[in-house]
Amino acid sequence: MLRTLVSIQLLVLTGTTRLQRRLSNDRGQSTAEYALVLLGAAGVALLFVAWATKTDKIARLLNSVLDQVLSQVT
């Protein structure tokens, strides 16, 4: 009976260490997550550039900021 309990405990312990090693080896997963984040950021940047080229809001914003800065200097 004791031998059976020790064998079961040994199987459980070796199974959990194998599982921990398998789960801790996820270096490729983090690389894939970074790639997806970069693709999402590039998509948002493309949408922003497309919007900025079709409207003159960015130019007006920059002009107003420069006008305020120049009025503070002079």
C-alpha positions as a Markdown table, in Angstrom:
| # | Residue | x | y | z |
|---|---|---|---|---|
| 1 | Met | 0.0 | 0.0 | 0.0 |
| 2 | Leu | 2.8 | 2.4 | 0.9 |
| 3 | Arg | 4.7 | 1.5 | -2.2 |
| 4 | Thr | 1.6 | 2.3 | -4.3 |
| 5 | Leu | 1.1 | 5.7 | -2.6 |
| 6 | Val | 4.8 | 6.6 | -3.2 |
| 7 | Ser | 4.5 | 5.6 | -6.8 |
| 8 | Ile | 1.4 | 7.7 | -7.3 |
| 9 | Gln | 3.1 | 10.7 | -5.6 |
| 10 | Leu | 6.2 | 10.3 | -7.8 |
| 11 | Leu | 4.0 | 10.2 | -10.9 |
| 12 | Val | 2.2 | 13.3 | -9.9 |
| 13 | Leu | 5.4 | 15.2 | -9.1 |
| 14 | Thr | 7.1 | 14.2 | -12.4 |
| 15 | Gly | 4.0 | 15.1 | -14.3 |
| 16 | Thr | 3.8 | 18.5 | -12.8 |
| 17 | Thr | 7.5 | 19.3 | -13.4 |
| 18 | Arg | 7.0 | 18.3 | -17.1 |
| 19 | Leu | 4.0 | 20.5 | -17.3 |
| 20 | Gln | 5.8 | 23.4 | -15.8 |
| 21 | Arg | 8.7 | 23.0 | -18.2 |
| 22 | Arg | 6.3 | 22.8 | -21.1 |
| 23 | Leu | 4.4 | 25.9 | -20.0 |
| 24 | Ser | 7.5 | 27.9 | -19.2 |
| 25 | Asn | 8.9 | 27.5 | -22.7 |
| 26 | Asp | 6.8 | 30.1 | -24.5 |
| 27 | Arg | 9.4 | 32.4 | -26.0 |
| 28 | Gly | 7.8 | 32.1 | -29.4 |
| 29 | Gln | 4.4 | 33.1 | -28.1 |
| 30 | Ser | 5.6 | 36.5 | -26.8 |
| 31 | Thr | 7.3 | 37.2 | -30.1 |
| 32 | Ala | 4.0 | 36.5 | -31.9 |
| 33 | Glu | 2.2 | 38.8 | -29.5 |
| 34 | Tyr | 4.7 | 41.6 | -30.2 |
| 35 | Ala | 4.2 | 41.1 | -33.9 |
| 36 | Leu | 0.4 | 41.4 | -33.6 |
| 37 | Val | 0.8 | 44.6 | -31.6 |
| 38 | Leu | 3.1 | 46.0 | -34.2 |
| 39 | Leu | 0.7 | 45.1 | -37.0 |
| 40 | Gly | -2.2 | 46.8 | -35.0 |
| 41 | Ala | -0.1 | 49.9 | -34.5 |
| 42 | Ala | 0.8 | 50.0 | -38.1 |
| 43 | Gly | -2.8 | 49.8 | -39.1 |
| 44 | Val | -3.8 | 52.6 | -36.8 |
| 45 | Ala | -0.9 | 54.7 | -38.2 |
| 46 | Leu | -2.1 | 54.0 | -41.8 |
| 47 | Leu | -5.6 | 55.1 | -40.9 |
| 48 | Phe | -4.3 | 58.3 | -39.2 |
| 49 | Val | -2.1 | 59.1 | -42.2 |
| 50 | Ala | -5.0 | 58.5 | -44.6 |
| 51 | Trp | -7.3 | 60.8 | -42.5 |
| 52 | Ala | -4.6 | 63.5 | -42.2 |
| 53 | Thr | -4.0 | 63.7 | -45.9 |
| 54 | Lys | -7.7 | 64.1 | -46.7 |
| 55 | Thr | -8.3 | 66.9 | -44.2 |
| 56 | Asp | -6.5 | 70.1 | -43.4 |
| 57 | Lys | -7.0 | 69.8 | -39.6 |
| 58 | Ile | -3.4 | 68.8 | -38.9 |
| 59 | Ala | -2.1 | 71.8 | -40.8 |
| 60 | Arg | -4.5 | 74.1 | -39.0 |
| 61 | Leu | -3.5 | 72.6 | -35.7 |
| 62 | Leu | 0.2 | 73.1 | -36.4 |
| 63 | Asn | -0.4 | 76.7 | -37.7 |
| 64 | Ser | -2.3 | 77.6 | -34.5 |
| 65 | Val | 0.4 | 76.1 | -32.3 |
| 66 | Leu | 3.1 | 78.0 | -34.1 |
| 67 | Asp | 1.1 | 81.2 | -34.1 |
| 68 | Gln | 0.7 | 80.9 | -30.3 |
| 69 | Val | 4.4 | 80.2 | -29.8 |
| 70 | Leu | 5.4 | 83.1 | -32.0 |
| 71 | Ser | 3.0 | 85.5 | -30.2 |
| 72 | Gln | 4.6 | 84.5 | -26.9 |
| 73 | Val | 8.1 | 85.1 | -28.2 |
| 74 | Thr | 7.5 | 88.6 | -29.6 |
